[in-house]
Amino acid sequence: MRKFPEPTEREVQEGPQQVSFQIANGNARQTCVLQTAYPTKAQAQKYLLSNWPAIEKMARDALAAGAVEGGQVKLVLS
């Protein structure tokens, strides 16, 4: 199993990482942000990719409900 690199000093200072992605919204793209509890960007990105179907559904549901803040759909990993 691949071992993740240790968090950089900057990542430690920033705290839990977030990853951004986009989903199609008609003819436009909607920016989404997933806030995770992971200490590195690599771990957060891996979580996003390995759980993409569920995260995409959550983002689409939030978009349909009008939960857009500052032009972004914000999701929080609990």
N, C-alpha and C positions, 0 to 999 in steps of 0.2 A: 504494500500500500504506500502511496506517495505521501511523504511528510511535508507539511506546509512550512514555509520559512517563518522564522520568528518575526513578530511584529517589529516594524521599524520604530525608531524613537518618535517620529512624527505620528505614526498610527497609534502609539501608546498615548500620546498627548491628545489626539483627536477623540479617542475612545471608540465605541462601537462604530463600525463602518456602514456606509450606505452605498447602494449601487443604483444606477439609473438605467432605464430601458425605455423603449417606445413601443406602442401598440398602434395598429391601424384604427382610425376612427373615421369611417367613411372615406373621403378622398384625402384626409389629413392624417397626421401622426400626432399621437398624444404622448407627452413625456410623463413617465412615471418614476417614482423613487421608492425603493424598498430599504427601510431602515432595519438593520440586523443587529444581533448581539455579538457578531464575530469581530475579533480584533484586527483581522487583516482583510484587505481588499480581495485577495485571492480566495479566501474562505467564503466571503460574502458572494462573490461571483459564482463560485462553485455551487453554493446553496441555490442561487437564482436559477442556474442552468439545470440542476438536478431536480428542481421542483417547479419547472416552468409551467406545466399545464395548470396547476393549482394557483400559482401566482398570477398567471395571465387571466384566469377566471375572476380572481379577486379584484384585479385592476379593472376589468370590464364591468363587473358589478358595481364598483365604486364610481366609475365613469357614468354608468346608467343612472345611478342615484344622485348624480350631480356633486359628488365629493371631490371637487377640484379646488385646490388652494394655490393661489399664485400661478395658475396655468399648469399645475402639476397634480397628478394623482399621487397621494402619499400613502404608502402602506407601511405598517409597522409589524415586524416579526416579534411575536410575544413568546 
